[in-house]
Amino acid sequence: MMSNLGMDLFDPRSAVMDSDLISSPTRGPDPDFGFAFNDSNFSDRLLRIEIVSDSRAESEVCQTLADWAATRKSKRHRGDIVKKDTALDINNSPEEQILDCLQPDDEEGVGDENHDEEEIRMIEDPHSGDEAANSDDSNLSDDCSKVLKVEMLHISSPILAAKSPFFYKLFSNGMMESEQRHVTLRISASEEAALMELLNFMYSNTLTVTTAPAILDVLMAADKFEVASCMRHCSRLLRNLPMTPESALLYLDLPSSVLIADAVQPLTDAAKQFLASRYKDISKYQDEVMNLPLAGIEAILSSDDLQVASEDAVYDFVLKWTRTHYQTQEERWDILCSRLGRYIRFPYMTCRKLRKVLTCTDFDHDFATKAVLDALFFKAEAPHRQRTHAIEDSSYTSRRFIERAYKYRPVKVIEFDVPRQQCVVYLDLKREECSHLFPSGRVYSQAFHLGGQGFFLSAHCNMDQQSSFHCFGLFLGMQEKGSISFAVDYEFAARSKPTEEYISKYKGNYTFTGGKAVGYRNLFSIPWTSFMAEDSLYFINGILHLKAELTIKH
């Protein structure tokens, strides 16, 4: 009656909610039943494991993740050919069940549209477990795979059922309770070590393997037998191992390779963070990044800490990578519109580059038009509305309204042609950005144009002219160097309250030659300490609002 008592302790809902129970803040650590592993005194059933030959040699062990990935490509995951939610239908002899748990080859399991088998294919066998072990016929399975050896283990059905919905269904669905004492699993030779580790984990909550390929083998076995707690444990072990670009790319592919994707999501997230951190300076690893697959590029582009000159540079990189990896226009349309385009933060691109987006043949016209219109509407919004959009967008994958750590600060530019060619430029600097300027740093704005000439603003931390204290300075520079002469009237202004107009600080006129700059070492006529004080009038909600107005002289 031991089996019957064991089954009375378990509710089907408790088995399938294993992951929820594990994550509950009121649940303590899982009990350690390691003492009961393969011990007949604490077991109610006998598990017979038939190990059959497969394409991977019995003695072959993957030494590297590259070997592991290559081996996995030759196998087909059981989730590709069986129904996940179909209950087991056990109609075998009362003494023994034989479960074929082999991973089928790529060409198997395809063809019958009315395919409605049980989740794990059951095989009729008239022998009991002990008789099968001594029978010559037991050396061959239904598909003529050679049985290399047989392992016999004493198991406790309550312990296995508590950890695995797979085993819960096996021990509770259609059984005659105390009459069926033997269960046979048939696995490939390459899965033996991982299965034994998994079974041991289900008792002791620990693993003995330490290498990434071996842990991944256990993870895949845990997914096959629906042991989510072991998958989470493997995920933690892998996160604690040194990560490389190769391993990170492998982990990014795991959610599409397993049935319980949530269990490996923390590992996938860690892989994304690793790639984003390693390649945050794209220019430093340009050749390496150009060879990354699509998943790696998405991980990099999703980062807010990407160190690029501007979003224009991100756009140029995405086009270059796409043109390298996708040869036809249709392929580029598809990949840019469905995958990579959402990672380009169009609202932070310059207007000159946005015009090029509209004429770029690599983008679908409708996609490009919508992206540019959304960007222009965002640019036209008041700063507080822009911040609201950024907060609302922070939970989305694309994060298109979130500003990156650009080398050149974005500006908002309004251009006029009459009565004279003129532009008004708005530059916002965060308090922490200003604090990083001390004692002699500087930050540059994105370029903007007036009369065909490129200009930029630069904020500095300077010493005043008497060199007695540090102060905040603002300068206007022209990009072009050489003999070009360009005369403008300019005015610098700042805002001290969100409800007030900008207050003019300095104005003048200047003829630019040879790429020189003009500006003021102490824009606010106060020391740096007063400028950076918490109660400074010039920081509105932690942001310094600056304005520069340029007019071409006639």
MARDRENLUM-884565 format. One record per residue: z, y, x of N, C-alpha, C in turn. Coordinates in pm, whole numbers, plus 50000, padded with zeros to 5 digits. Each point is the difference from the previous one (the first is absolute). Layout:
! MARDRENLUM-884565
ZYXZYXZYX
...
This chain:
! MARDRENLUM-884565
500004987950081500005012149919500005012550084
499994998450134500065011850085498835009249976
498804994249981498835008349975500165007949872
500514993649895500155006749871500985011450011
501124997750071500985010750017499405011650077
499214996750102499385010750080499075008449917
499214993749913499045007549920500695008849897
501194995649953500695008049900500505013250056
500105000950130500515012250063498975010950009
498734997249976498945009550029499225003849876
499755012749989499155005649895498665003450062
498864996949937498695003350058499885014550038
500645008949923499895014250030500675003550132
501094992650031500705002950126499154996450119
499164989849988499174995950112498905010050029
499335004749897498885009150021500485014150032
501285002649978500525013450029500745000350133
499694990350088500684999250128499985013050076
498825006650004499885012450076500865011049942
500145000149866500825010249938501474997950032
500434987350001501394997250030500345003450143
499054997250090500255002750141500215015050023
499235008249928500055014350023501135006849924
500744992449918501065006049922501145004650091
500495012349980501085005050087501304992449980
500154992549890501244992849974499964985750054
498844995650047499864986350049500344999450147
500844990750038500354998550140498984991850074
500274996850128499064991950078499914985949943
498824993850016499804986649948500944990250072
500564990449927500894990250064499264991250099
500714995450100499424991650105500264985349966
498914992849964500114985849971499394991750113
499995005450122499404993050112500614986250023
501284998549970500664987150019499394989049913
499345003949890499474990249906498554996250028
499385006450098498584997650025499784985750047
499154992649926499634986250032501234991050010
500975002649916501224991849996500064993149864
499984986850001499974992549874501245002249916
501105003750063501245002249926499925012149907
499135009450032499895012249921498615001349937
499304989049984498625000449952499844991149879
499075003649915499734992049881498584994749995
499185003650097498614995350002499534997450142
498914992950010499394997050130498625006450005
499775007950103498725006850017499204992850109
498844995249963499104993250094498865009650035
499875003450127498995009550045498924992450076
498814999649943498864993750067499245010750078
499854997950129499295009550086498634994250031
498975007049957498634995350020499295008850102
498974994650058499255007350103499235011549939
499775010350082499165011249957499255005250121
499265011049981499145005250106500795005050119
501275003549979500845004650110500754988050055
499854997750128500594988350061501514999649977
500544988049993501414998549971500875007050103
499574999750126500805005950107499675014650025
499035005349927499575013850025501025010049944
500385009550082500925010549958499385013550034
500015009049904499455013350024500935007850092
499495004050115500825007550094499955014949974
498935004849942499855014449976499635002449855
500185012549958499625003749864498504999149980
499245002350105498544998749990499624985649969
500684990250065499764985949970500384996949856
501135005649957500474997549864499005005349897
499525012350023499055006149907498714992049995
499544995150116498764992250002500174986849926
501184994050012500264987549930500055002249850
500625010949958500125002849856498645002049934
499055005350075498685002349943499334987149957
500394988950063499364987349968500654993049881
501055006149947500694993949886499825008649876
500154993749887499915007449874501354999349932
500515011849963501325000549939499954993449862
501074992749968500034992949872499865009549883
500405012450015499905009649891498585003449963
499054996750085498605003049971499404990249901
500614988049983499344990049918500884994149891
501315003849994500854994849896500575011349920
500454996849879500565010249913501485001550031
500425012450021501375002750038500984996949888
499645002749876500974999349892499904987149918
499284989950048499884987549926501184991050033
500694994849899501164991550022499564986350049
500884993350076499714986650045500014990349883
499084990549999499944989849896500164986550068
501214994850000500314988050075499924987949909
499014991350024499804988249917499864987650087
500714999850112499884988850092501074989549971
500044990250087500974989349984501415005650005
500954994049934501355005449995500714999650134
499484992250095500714998650126499605010550103
498725004149998499555008650109498925009549954
500035012250057498925009749980499395002950136
498685000750006499335003350125499295013349980
500395010050076499425013349988499115002750119
498745002349973499055003350106500115014950027
500675003850109500205014150033499125004450115
498914992850021499075003950106499295012849962
499705007950100499185011949976498544995650001
499275001949889498624995249993499065007950089
498894993650034498975006950077499305010249914
499215008650063499335010949929499084995249891
499374988150020499014995749903500624992349884
501324997250004500634992249895500485008949888
500224993549884500615007149888499085009849932
498714998550013499065009449941499014992349915
499655005249885498924993949925500284998349853
501124993849964500274997049860500595012249932
499245006249911500485012149934501154997049904
500104987449956501084996349909501204994550075
500065002950130501084995350086501345004849944
500864990349960501285003749940501064990150044
500014997250133500954990350052501395006150007
500974991550028501345005050027500005007150133
501085007450026500045008450119499874991750128
500704988550008499894991250116499454986749952
498914995450059499314988049953500904987850019
500244992649895500834988150005499124987750023
500484990550081499234988150033500784987649957
499354991449922500664987949954500254990750117
501184994150004500334990350104500994990149941
499654987149990500874990349935501204996150083
500025004050129501064995450088501205009249994
501134994750034501185008350020499915006450137
500935008550032499955007050128500094990650118
500914989949993500184991050113498814990850017
499434995449888498844991150006498805007350058
499835012549962498855007650049500075001850149
501205001350051500145002350143499564987850080
500104987849938499654987850072498644994449963
499255007349918498714994949952498885004650089
499034991150023498845004050079499205010649928
499974999549867499225009649924500565014050012
501275001150038500615013350008499485008250116
499234994050087499475007450113498805008449964
499504998449877498865008049957500365007249872
499645012849992500205007649877498744999049917
500035006149879498844999449910498755005750063
500155010150087498815006150061499714994150137
500584987850025499724992450122500545006650126
500915009849988500645005650118500994989850053
500064998450128500874990150061501455004950000
500904991749950501435003250005500504997050140
500375010350072500444998350138501424994550008
500885005049914501374995050000500675004249870
501184994549978500775002849879501415004050039
500495010649941501385004450020500764998149869
501214994650008500844998049883501235009150011
500275007749896501145009150000500804998349872
501325000350014500875000649883500115014849957
499775002649873500015013749952500895001649878
500485012249983500805003649883499145008549908
499684994849883499125007449909500605013349955
501345001249976500525013249962499805010650107
500184996150128499855009850108498545004550011
499074990649999498595003750011499525007749877
500464995949883499585006949877500535014249994
501195002250058500575013650000499195009550085
499354995050103499255008650092498525001149965
499484990349922498554999349983499614996649857
499295009049931499444996549868499104987750006
499324998150114499154988250017500824987349981
501134999050073500834988149989500744999449867
500345011549944500664999949869499104993449896
498735004149998499064994149905499794985150029
499994996650126499814986050038501134991149948
501255004950011501154991749963500385001149853
499435009549926500455001949862498904998349897
498754998950040498905000049904499484985949977
500364994149888499454987149962500634988050067
501145001950065500634988750069500894992149906
500264987750038500924991649925501365000050070
500355011550054501305002850061500374989750107
500914990949971500554991750107499054989050046
498884997349929499134988850035499085003150117
499585012550018499055003450106500785005150120
500084991750100500825003050117499195004150121
498694997550001499195002350119498905010149971
499775008850097498915009649993499234999550131
498694999549992499184999750121499175012850009
500105006750113499155011650030498994995850105
498785004349984498974997150100499555013250061
500185001450130499665012550069499164996850122
499375010150055499214998250122500935000450122
499524994550109500814999150122500405013850051
499125009649983500295013450052501095007149919
500344994649882501025006249916501364993450013
500094989250076501244992250004501175008250052
499845006250116501115007450060500485011249908
499055007049939500375011149912500754995049877
499564988849943500684994749881501424995750033
500194993650114501354995750039500905012150021
499475010750060500785012450015500355005849864
499034999649909500235005549867501104992349926
499914986850004501024992049931501385002650060
500075001150132501285002950064500525013849958
499085009749987500405013449957500584999849859
499424992049913500464999649861501454995149990
500454992950103501404995850006500875009950077
499515004550116500855007450094499735015050007
498875004849941499615014250005499715004850142
499654991050090499675003750138498744992650044
499355005650103498834993850061500274998350149
499384989950059500154998050145498815005550077
498885002249933498815005050070500165014850032
499405004450109500155013950044498695007050030
498904992650015498735006350032499285004349874
499195010550011499295005349883499104989749933
499184992250075499144990049932500824989749922
501114995350059500824990049932500665005849876
500475012450009500625006449883498985002149890
498785003550038498945001849900499664986749932
500034989050076499774986849939501064997249894
501255003250032501084997849903499815009149879
499615012450025499785009449889498944994749904
498914994850055498944994949913500454987549924
500814991750066500554988349931500955004449888
500815010150028500925005349899499245005649881
498885006350025499185005249890499414988449919
499594989650069499404988549934500984993249905
501284999450042501024993449919500895010249928
499575012749997500625010549919501475002750037
500285000250130501355003050047500015014550047
500195009149907499905014350030501065004450100
501204994249993501075004150092499624996950144
499324988850023499574996750137498885009450045
499125003749908498945009450035500595013450042
501035004549928500645012650039500694998950135
500604988350024500664997850130498985000250113
498874993149980498935000150101499485014150022
499865007549892499525013750011500955008450085
501324998149982500965007350082499914996050146
499864987050027499894995450139498775006050067
498895000249930498775005350058500105015050024
500705007149912500175014550020500855002950124
500874990650034500875002050116499344996250131
498854993549994499264996650122499135011850043
499715001250130499105010750045498654999149928
499525011349952498745000149927498885005350088
498814994949979498815004350070498945003849897
498945007050040498945002849904499444987449936
499884989250078499464987549946500944994149894
501304999650030500944994349903500115008949876
499975013250020500095009249885498824997949905
498804998450056498824997849915500104986749926
500584990050065500194987049935500995001349884
501085007650020501005001649894499445008149882
499095009150029499395007749892499234991049904
499524988950049499184991049919500834989849922
501304999450028500844989849937500065000949848
500165012149940500085000449854498824993549929
498835000250062498834993849937499924985150031
500904995050087499954986050040501114991649937
500955006549935501134992849943500085002649850
500754991449931500185001649856501165009549968
501074999450081501175008649977499885012050093
499135009349964499685011350088501205009350020
500865001349898501145009050012500924996250115
500074987150031500924995350104499585004750139
498725002850021499525004350131499695015050004
500245007149890499675014149996500745008250106
501314997450024500665007650109499354998050135
499514987950027499304997450127498695007650004
499285000249889498755007549992500245014950021
501065005149938500335014250017500345003250146
500744991050065500335002050142498755000050086
499044991549966498734999550074499245013149984
499995005449878499335012849977500665011050082
501335000250002500715010250076499734998750149
499914987750049499714997950142498635005750036
498994996649921498655004950028499925015149988
500665005649898499975014649982500675007150116
501084994250052500715006150113499214998550130
499454988350022499264997550126498765008950009
499305001549887498735007150002500095013749933
501195006250002500125013049934499175010750069
499734998150128499085008950072498674992550015
499145001649903498744992449997499165002650124
499985012350046499165003550115500414992550126
501264996250010500514993150119499504985550005
499794993949884499574986049993498694998849923
499105009550018498835000649914499174987250003
499734994750118499194987850009500704988249935
501324999050021500784988949942500035001149848
500215012149950500085002049856498654997349933
498925003650066498684997849942499724985149976
500684991250073499784985649986500964993549901
500915007749942500954994349905499304996549869
500504989949929499444996849868500455010149895
499484998649881500265009549893501495001349969
500734988849993501435000649967500775008250102
499644998850127500675007950103499715014849987
498765003449969499635014249981500765005949882
500144992549892500735004949883501465002650035
500604991250079501405001850039500175012850081
499065002950088500085012150083499795012649916
498994999749915499675012149924501045003249893
500824990249960501005002649898501225007250055
500085001650131501185006050063499995015349988
501195005749974500155014650000500115005550141
500364991350097500255004450137498794999050091
498854997849942498774999250078499805013250076
499894999250131499885011950083498525003250023
499505008849916498605004050009499935015249996
498905005250048499845014550000500055005549858
499314993249908499965004449861499474988449917
500005001649869499464989649914498494998750017
499375010550049498574999250032499744988950101
500914998550097499854989750101500164986049939
500884998749901500164987249930498704996449928
499435009749932498744998049929498904995550096
499885006750113498974996450099500234985950053
501264996450024500294986650051499654989349897
500365002349875499704990249895498504997749989
499235010750005498544998449994499484992150120
500525003050118499544993250120500334985149993
501234996649959500404986049991499164992749895
499795006349885499254993649892498564997650041
499395009750066498614998450043499864989150106
501064998050078499984989650103500084986149941
500804998449894500294986649946499164996449878
499405009849935499214997349879498635006750015
498994991750006498685004950039499215006249886
500184995349879499195005149889500745010949924
499235008649935500595010949923500834994849884
499554989349937500734994449886501374994950044
500064993650117501284995250052500945011650029
499465010650057500855011550033500495006849872
499145001149901500445005649871501184992149947
499864986850002501044991549942501325001350077
499944999150131501235000050079500685013749999
499215010749997500595013350000500585003649863
499324996149895500475003549866501164991249954
499984987250037501034990949950501184998350094
499815002750130501094997350095500375012250085
499135004250089500385009950100500035014449948
499165003149902499935013849951501335005249949
500824991349943501275004549943501025003850108
499754995850125500925003550108499655013250068
498855005649967499635013250053500675010549913
500775008750058500745010149923499145012649990
499044999249909499025010749983500635013849977
501135001349930500575013349979500365007350129
500144992950112500365006550127498805001350094
498824997049950498795002450079499585014649984
499265005050098499515013749991498865000849899
499785011849948498935001949901498634997250061
499835003450126498724997350066499714985050005
501044992050026499804985550005499844994349859
500685005849902499844995249862498575001949952
499365010550045498585002049964499164988650054
500344995250118499244988950060500244986949924
501194998649941500294988049921499014998949884
499715011349937499105000049884498594995650035
499615001850123498634996550041499944987250083
501154993550021500044987950082499484988149920
498984993450050499394988849928500814987150009
501064999950083500844988150010500954998849882
500205011049927500875000049882499174999649873
500514992749902499425000849867500175014449950
498965005549938500025014149961501155003249904
500244991549903501075002549903501374999950068
500204990750092501274999450073500215012550083
498955004050072500105011850086500275012549919
499315001549887500185011849917501435001049948
500534989049951501375000149949501015003150110
499804993850118500935002250111500025014750043
498835006250007499915013950042500595009349893
499714997449874500565008549893501514999049997
500554988050013501464998450004500595007750117
499334999550114500485007050119499995015149979
498935005249942499905014549978501035004949898
500214992249895501035003849902501385000250066
500274990250088501284999750069500165012350090
498975003450072500055011750088500265012949921
499485000649877500165012149919501385001149937
500784989150001501325000149939500985008650081
501005005349930501085007150068500784990150086
500655004650108500714990850091501014991049929
500765005549903501004991649934499344989049916
498815002949945499284989849926499454989350095
499575004150118499544990450099501114990550041
501215005650018501144991550036500324990249887
499855004449876500244991149885499004988550001
498725003150026498984989550008500364990050110
500465005150114500344991350113501144990649965
501025005249930501144991749960499564989349902
499175003849903499534990449899499104989450062
499305003650108499034991050063500654991050105
501265002550036500624993150114500154985049979
499994995449875500174985749975498704992350003
498875006950006498714993249998499574996250141
499154989750007499544995150129499195010650074
499155007149927499095009450065500735012150056
501055004849930500785011750042499085011750035
499015002449915498965009750033500505014350004
501135003149933500535013650001501145001850101
500254989650082501055000850101499385004750131
500615009950060499475005650125500404991550119
499074997150088500294992350120500575009150111
500294993950115500485007650115498805005250080
499275009449940498785005050063500315008450124
499134998750099500125008550118499735014549964
499055002249911499685013449953500435001449855
500845010149972500585001649868498955004149897
500004993849882499055003849894500235014449954
498935006649961500085013749947499255000549867
500365009749921499295002749875499225012950021
498694999649976499125011250031499275004649874
500025013049977499225006149892499005009650063
498724998249968498955008150063499375009749898
499645011950051499325010249918498765004750075
498955002949926498785005450060499845014949973
500595005149891499905014249964501395005549974
500265012850025499035009850053499684998050148
500894992250070499714996550139500384985450021
499434993950103500374986250030501474999550043
500744992149927501454999950019500544986049967
501124996450062500684987649965501515002050006
500684993349910501465000149997500474985850031
500874998750100500424986950050501514998549978
500384989049936501424997149975500434988150086
501065001950077500544989750089501474997749967
500364987749968501394996449973500534991350114
501185003650050500654992350106501384995649952
500324987450018501324995049962501045004450102
501255001149954501075004450088500124990950122
499894986549979500134990950113498855001650098
498815003649950498875002650090500295012150087
500585010349941500345012050076501094997050102
500984991749961501104996950093499494992750123
498924992149984499454992550112499275009150099
499735012349961499315009350090500915005050113
501295000149976500945005250101500034990750122
499955005050123500085014450036498645006550032
498954991650016498725006150039498814992849939
500204993949884498924992449939499085008749916
498934993749952499065006849913499334989949909
499555004649883499314991649905498765007349952
498914992849983498735006049964499604996149858
499285008849935499474997149867498634993450013
499544994449888498624995649995499085012150013
498784997450038499045010950014499555005049862
499725012649992499385005849880498905009450049
499105003849911498815007250043499815013149924
499475009550072499655013149944498755004850073
498975003049922498765004950060499394990350098
500184987049977499414990050089500824997250124
501125006850018500834998150118501264992349963
500454991450091501214992149975501235006950054
501075000349919501275006050038501134990049976
501185003350054501194991949976501235008950015
501104995649941501305006550017500874991350089
500865006250079500954992450083501375006649994
501024991849975501385004749997500684996150131
500775009150055500624998050131501485002849995
500754993750092501355004550031499915006950135
500255013250002499815008050120501315006550044
499975005750118501035009650041499505013949964
500925008549954499575013649968499575007150128
499445011949985499425006850116501035003350106
501265001749961501065002550098500644986950051
499484988649951500484986850040501504998449979
500475005349890501444999349972500334989549893
499034996249916500254989749900498684993749955
500114988149942498834993349945499705005649862
498714999149962499595005249870498754992649951
499675002349871498864993349938498785009150007
498884994650051498775007750011498854993649926
499055008249956498824995149929498775006450060
498964991750026498795005050065498764995149927
498935007850013498694996749944499044998150116
499324988550003499074997250108498624996549948
498995001750085498634996449966499604987950083
499364990249936499674987550068498935001950106
498965007649969498865001150090500395007250129
499514994550109500245006250129498685005150058
500125008550100498805005150066499815014849973
498755004049982499675014249989499965005049856
500424991449903499945004049860500995011449975
499545010449927500865011349963500055000849848
501225000549946500174999649855501205008749963
499765010449921501045009649966500514997749858
501354999649983500614998049869501205009249980
500265003249875501275005849961500904988449956
501275000650038500894988949965501345005549951
500694991649924501335003549951500834987249987
501225000350056500934988849989501075003549898
500334990349914501035002349898500834987349982
501185001649943500904988749972500685002349866
500504989449942500665001149870501454995450013
500925007949945501424996950011500584994349872
499275001149889500444994349873498794994349927
500174988949930498844993949932499445008849889
500815009349947499535008449891499395013150048
500065002650130499525012750054498624998450065
499345011250017498745000250073500284999050150
498964996750074500144999750145500255014250052
500895001350096500345013050059499285001250133
499245010750016499235002150122500935002450119
499724993250110500805001550121499265008350106
498754996450024499205007450097498554999749956
499275010650036498585000549975499335007350115
498734997950014499275006550109498554995549999
499285003150106498624995550016499814995450144
499074990850017499844994050132498574994850014
499465001850120498684994650032500184987950089
499674988449946500194987450074498844998050098
500344996550121499014996350102500594988750083
499194990150032500434989450091501134991449947
500144998849869501014990949946501425005150010
500215013050012501355005450011500705000149865
501305003050000500805000349878500775013149993
500385003749878500795012049978501154996549906
501165006350020501124997149913501255007250045
501174995149953501275006850025501054989950045
500645003050110500984991150060501234998449911
500375010549927501194999549915499615005149862
499424990949919499445004049872501055006049907
501224994950002501025004549906501015009750061
499805003350129500885009750069501464995649998
500234987050011501364994750007500044988850103
501194996850054500124989050095499734986549931
499674990250082499704986649949501164994249921
501225002050046501164994449930500135005749860
499695012749983500065005949866498854995049914
498854998450063498844995149927500234985849948
500674991450080500214986149964501294997749923
500775010349973501274998449929499764994249860
500994992749951499874993649869499775010049888
500565012050014499855010249895498865009750031
499074995950087498875008850034499185003249876
499615012649988499225004449884498594994450000
499554995250115498594996650011499694985449968
501014991749986499784985949965500324998149853
499004996749922500164997649856499994984949979
501174994649961500154985549985499564992650126
500345005750115499704993550127498595001850049
499245009449940498615002150041499775014750029
499345002750111499625013650038498585002749950
499845010349917498715003349941499395011950075
498854997650064499315010550076498615002349942
499525012350018498665003449952499315008650105
498734997450021499185008250090498735004049926
499685012850004498815005149932499055005650105
498754995149998499005004250097498815006149928
499495011050054498825006649946499085003650115
498714997149986499055003650104499825015250004
500105005750119499835014450014498515003549994
499695011349937498625004849995499895012950079
